[in-house]
Amino acid sequence: MDLATYLAEKRVLAGDRLRAIFSALPASSGILRDAMEYSLFSDGKRIRPALAIAACEAMGGDVEAVLPFAAAIEMIHTYSLIHDDLPCMDNDDLRRGKPTCHKVFGEAVALLAGDALLTEAFRVMTDPRQSTAPPEATQKVVYEIALAAGVAGMVAGQTVDVVHEGKKGTKRIVNFIHRNKTGALIRASVLTGALVGNANKKELRRFTIFGECIGLAFQIMDDLLDVEGSEAEVGKKLKKDAKKQTYVRHYGVAGSKARIDSLVEKAVASLRFLGPRADMLVQAANFIGHRSS
């Protein structure tokens, strides 16, 4: 199967599970639920859920068991985008070609929608009615996702990004930002699938390398798209990162592209032990390194 078909199938699969989750929310949630759904059901690719599913399938795991975690990861990712777009952060008007959540619902409701998505994600992951994964695997997955989303991951990267905006910065700082702000949750997505697929310690180390490499490559490509991309394809305003710590700023365009190639090569090599079972993950790594949106 080619990657485009695979991503389309998993996008529908994850979307259906998310809609099932939201159909059970209290009707009294009103505008809060509207704001959550507005951002969650926009035109996202669902790459993180697809990575979790692909890693699970590569290990011969049960897709039904990984789906709640894949859905929860997308909820956490969406919360981060809502908050990232707020005026106190990046102050973006567009996301995926649509007005951002705070532009439609106001800053306060957007902030609360992000809070609710994050909190509900952990309820979904720990609800025994949602997944057939054994309790031990669930505990490990929740730990990895919390680690990636919190002060040792995404929030840490976002904080350093904000603190160093407009400052000189260093290569060390931009690497810290990128590995945590974006890379950590992508790593957790891959590890989620591997854990539900019952990967052993040695295999998990390989999946960790893969996830870290493609996670960093993903954010470097975002930096390149901000400089060279098309707003119509990317779906948001570009050339806004001049004051931020970016790979293009510290490594240049050519250096950034070379780094992506190196990371993708390392990612692919890390999964050679899987043989043909790694095909979708290998295709995903190459896509991440050469995407246009």
For each residue, the residues with C-beta under 8 A, 3 or more apart:
1: 5 6 280
2: 5 6 283
3: 6 7 280 283 284 287
4: 7 8
5: 1 2 8 9
6: 1 2 3 9 10 50 54 280 283
7: 3 4 10 11 45 46 47 50
8: 4 5 11 12
9: 5 6 12 13
10: 6 7 13 14 46 49 50 53 54
11: 7 8 14 15 45 46 49 50
12: 8 9 15 16
13: 9 10 16 17 49 53 63 67
14: 10 11 17 18 46 49 50 53 67 70 71 74
15: 11 12 18 19 41 46
16: 12 13 19 20
17: 13 14 20 21 67 68 70 71
18: 14 15 21 22 40 41 71 74 75
19: 15 16 22 23 41
20: 16 17 23 24
21: 17 18 24 25 71 120 124 130
22: 18 19 25 33 36 37 40
23: 19 20
24: 20 21
25: 21 22 29 33 120
26: 29
27: 30
28:
29: 25 26 32 33
30: 27 33 34
31: 34 35 105 109
32: 29 35 36 109 112 113 116
33: 22 25 29 30 36 37
34: 30 31 37 38 105
35: 31 32 38 39 101 104 105 109 110 112 113
36: 22 32 33 39 40 78 113 116 117 120
37: 22 33 34 40 41
38: 34 35 41 42 101 104 105 113
39: 35 36 42 78 81 82 95 101 113 117
40: 18 22 36 37 74 75 78 117
41: 15 18 19 37 38
42: 38 39 95 96 98
43: 96 97 98 235
44: 74 78 96
45: 7 11 50
46: 7 10 11 14 15 49 50 74
47: 7 50 51 186 284 288
48: 51 52 70 73 74 77 185 186 189
49: 10 11 13 14 46 52 53 70 71 73 74 189
50: 6 7 10 11 14 45 46 47 53 54 70 284
51: 47 48 54 55 186 189 190 193 211 214 281 284
52: 48 49 55 56 66 69 70 73 189 190 192 193 196
53: 10 13 14 49 50 56 57 63 66 67 70 193
54: 6 10 50 51 57 58 193 280 281 284
55: 51 52 58 59 189 190 191 192 193 194 197 207 281
56: 52 53 59 61 62 63 65 66 192 193 194 196 197
57: 53 54 60 61 63 193 197 277 280
58: 54 55 193 194 197 271 274 277 278 280 281
59: 55 56 193 194 197 198 199 203 277
60: 57 197 277
61: 56 57 65 66 193 196 197 198
62: 56 65 66 132 133 196
63: 13 53 56 57 66 67
64: 67 131 132
65: 56 61 62 131 132 133 137 196
66: 52 53 56 61 62 63 69 70 131 133 192 193 196 197
67: 13 14 17 53 63 64 70 71 131
68: 17 71 72 124 125 127 130 131
69: 52 66 72 73 125 131 133 141 145 192 196
70: 14 17 48 49 50 52 53 66 67 73 74 189 192 193
71: 14 17 18 21 49 67 68 74 75 124
72: 68 69 75 76 121 122 124 125 145
73: 48 49 52 69 70 76 77 121 145 185 188 189 192
74: 14 18 40 44 46 48 49 70 71 77 78
75: 18 40 71 72 78 79 117 118 120 121 124
76: 72 73 79 80 117 118 121 145 149 185
77: 48 73 74 80 81 185
78: 36 39 40 44 74 75 81 82 114 117
79: 75 76 82 83 113 114 115 117 118 121
80: 76 77 83 84 114 149 154 158 185
81: 39 77 78 84 85 95
82: 39 78 79 85 86 100 101 102 110 111 113 114 117
83: 79 80 86 89 111 114
84: 80 81 89 90 92 158
85: 81 82 89 90 91 92 95 100 101 102 110
86: 82 83 89 90 91 102 107 110 111
87: 91 102 107
88: 91
89: 83 84 85 86 158 162
90: 84 85 86 240
91: 85 86 87 88
92: 84 85 95 100 236 237 240
93: 99 100 103 237
94: 97 98 99 100 235 236 237
95: 39 42 81 85 92 98 99 100 101 235 236
96: 42 43 44 235 236
97: 43 94 232 235 236
98: 42 43 94 95 235
99: 93 94 95 103 104
100: 82 85 92 93 94 95 103 104 110
101: 35 38 39 82 85 95 104 105 109 110 113 114
102: 82 85 86 87 105 106 107 109 110 111
103: 93 99 100
104: 35 38 99 100 101
105: 31 34 35 38 101 102 109 110 113
106: 102 109 110
107: 86 87 102 110 111
108: 111 112
109: 31 32 35 101 102 105 106 112 113
110: 35 82 85 86 100 101 102 105 106 107 113 114
111: 82 83 86 102 107 108 114 115
112: 32 35 108 109 115 116
113: 32 35 36 38 39 79 82 101 105 109 110 116 117
114: 78 79 80 82 83 101 110 111 117 118
115: 79 111 112 118 119
116: 32 36 112 113 119 120
117: 36 39 40 75 76 78 79 82 113 114 120 121
118: 75 76 79 114 115 121 122 149
119: 115 116 122 123
120: 21 25 36 75 116 117 123 124
121: 72 73 75 76 79 117 118 124 125 145
122: 72 118 119 125 126 142 146
123: 119 120 126 127
124: 21 68 71 72 75 120 121 127 130
125: 68 69 72 121 122 130 131 138 141 142 145
126: 122 123 138 142
127: 68 123 124 130 131
128: 131
129:
130: 21 68 124 125 127
131: 64 65 66 67 68 69 125 127 128 138
132: 62 64 65
133: 62 65 66 69 137 138 141 196
134: 137 138
135: 138 139
136: 139 140
137: 65 133 134 140 141 195 196 198
138: 125 126 131 133 134 135 141 142
139: 135 136 142 143
140: 136 137 143 144 195
141: 69 125 133 137 138 144 145 191 192 195 196
142: 122 125 126 138 139 145 146
143: 139 140 146 147
144: 140 141 147 148 188 191 192 195
145: 69 72 73 76 121 125 141 142 148 149 185 188 192
146: 122 142 143 149 150
147: 143 144 150 152 153 184 188
148: 144 145 152 153 154 184 185 187 188
149: 76 80 118 145 146 153 154 155 184 185 188
150: 146 147 153 154 155 156
151: 155 156
152: 147 148 156 180 184
153: 147 148 149 150 156 157 180 184 185 188
154: 80 148 149 150 157 158 180 181 182 184 185
155: 149 150 151 158 159
156: 150 151 152 153 159 160 176 180
157: 153 154 160 161 176 177 178 179 180 181 182 183 184
158: 80 84 89 154 155 161 162 180 181
159: 155 156 162 163
160: 156 157 163 164 173 176 177 180 181 245
161: 157 158 164 165 177 181 244 245
162: 89 158 159 165
163: 159 160
164: 160 161 167 169 173 177 245
165: 161 162 243 244 245
166: 243
167: 164 245
168:
169: 164 173 174 245 249 250
170: 173 174 250
171: 174 175 250 251
172: 175 176
173: 160 164 169 170 176 177 245
174: 169 170 171 177 178 245 246 247 249 250
175: 171 172 178 179 216
176: 156 157 160 172 173 179 180
177: 157 160 161 164 173 174 180 181 245
178: 157 174 175 181 182 183 216 219 220 247
179: 157 175 176 183 184 212 215 216
180: 152 153 154 156 157 158 160 176 177 183 184
181: 154 157 158 160 161 177 178 184 219
182: 154 157 178 185 186 215 216 218 219 222
183: 157 178 179 180 186 187 211 212 215 216 218 219
184: 147 148 149 152 153 154 157 179 180 181 187 188 215
185: 48 73 76 77 80 145 148 149 153 154 182 188 189 215
186: 47 48 51 182 183 189 190 211 214 215 218
187: 148 183 184 190 191 208 211 212 215
188: 73 144 145 147 148 149 153 184 185 191 192 211
189: 48 49 51 52 55 70 73 185 186 192 193 211
190: 51 52 55 186 187 193 194 207 208 210 211 214 281
191: 55 141 144 187 188 194 195 204 207 208 211
192: 52 55 56 66 69 70 73 141 144 145 188 189 195 196
193: 51 52 53 54 55 56 57 58 59 61 66 70 189 190 196 197
194: 55 56 58 59 190 191 197 199 203 204 207
195: 137 140 141 144 191 192 198 199 204
196: 52 56 61 62 65 66 69 133 137 141 192 193
197: 55 56 57 58 59 60 61 66 193 194
198: 59 61 137 195
199: 59 194 195 203 204 207
200: 203 204
201: 204 205
202: 205 206
203: 59 194 199 200 206 207 273
204: 191 194 195 199 200 201 207 208
205: 201 202 208 209
206: 202 203 209 210 270 271 273
207: 55 190 191 194 199 203 204 210 211 270 271
208: 187 190 191 204 205 211 212
209: 205 206 212 213 266 267 270
210: 190 206 207 213 214 267 270 271 281 285
211: 51 183 186 187 188 189 190 191 207 208 214 215
212: 179 183 187 208 209 215 216
213: 209 210 216 217 263 264 266 267 270 285
214: 51 186 190 210 211 217 218 263 264 267 284 285 288 289
215: 179 182 183 184 185 186 187 211 212 218 219
216: 175 178 179 182 183 212 213 219 220 263
217: 213 214 220 221 259 260 263 264 267 285 288 289
218: 182 183 186 214 215 221 222 288
219: 178 181 182 183 215 216 222 223 247
220: 178 216 217 223 224 247 256 259 260 263
221: 217 218 224 225 260 288 289 290 291
222: 182 218 219 225 226
223: 219 220 226 227 241 246 247 248 249 256
224: 220 221 227 228 229 247 248 253 256 257 260
225: 221 222 228 229 234 238 291 292 293
226: 222 223 229 238 239 240 241 246 248
227: 223 224 238 239 248 253
228: 224 225 253
229: 224 225 226 233 234 238 292 293
230: 233 234 238 292
231: 234 235 236 237 238
232: 97 235
233: 229 230 292 293
234: 225 229 230 231 238 292 293
235: 43 94 95 96 97 98 231 232 293
236: 92 94 95 96 97 231
237: 92 93 94 231 240
238: 225 226 227 229 230 231 234
239: 226 227 242
240: 90 92 226 237
241: 223 226 244 246 248 249
242: 239 249
243: 165 166
244: 161 165 241 249
245: 160 161 164 165 167 169 173 174 177 249 250
246: 174 223 226 241 249 250
247: 174 178 219 220 223 224 250 251 255 256 259
248: 223 224 226 227 241 251 252 253 256
249: 169 174 223 241 242 244 245 246
250: 169 170 171 174 245 246 247
251: 171 247 248 255 256 259
252: 248 255 256
253: 224 227 228 248 256 257
254: 257 258
255: 247 251 252 258 259
256: 220 223 224 247 248 251 252 253 259 260
257: 224 253 254 260 261
258: 254 255 261 262
259: 217 220 247 251 255 256 262 263
260: 217 220 221 224 256 257 263 264 289
261: 257 258 264 265 289
262: 258 259 265 266
263: 213 214 216 217 220 259 260 266 267 289
264: 213 214 217 260 261 267 268 285 286 288 289
265: 261 262 268 269
266: 209 213 262 263 269 270
267: 209 210 213 214 217 263 264 270 271 285
268: 264 265 271 272 282 285 286
269: 265 266 272
270: 206 207 209 210 213 266 267
271: 58 206 207 210 267 268 274 278 281 282
272: 268 269 275 278
273: 203 206
274: 58 271 277 278 281
275: 272 278
276: 279
277: 57 58 59 60 274
278: 58 271 272 274 275 281 282
279: 276 282 283
280: 1 3 6 54 57 58 283 284
281: 51 54 55 58 190 210 271 274 278 284 285
282: 268 271 278 279 285 286
283: 2 3 6 279 280 286 287
284: 3 47 50 51 54 214 280 281 287 288
285: 210 213 214 217 264 267 268 281 282 288 289
286: 264 268 282 283 289 290
287: 3 283 284 290 291
288: 47 214 217 218 221 264 284 285 291
289: 214 217 221 260 261 263 264 285 286
290: 221 286 287
291: 221 225 287 288
292: 225 229 230 233 234
293: 225 229 233 234 235
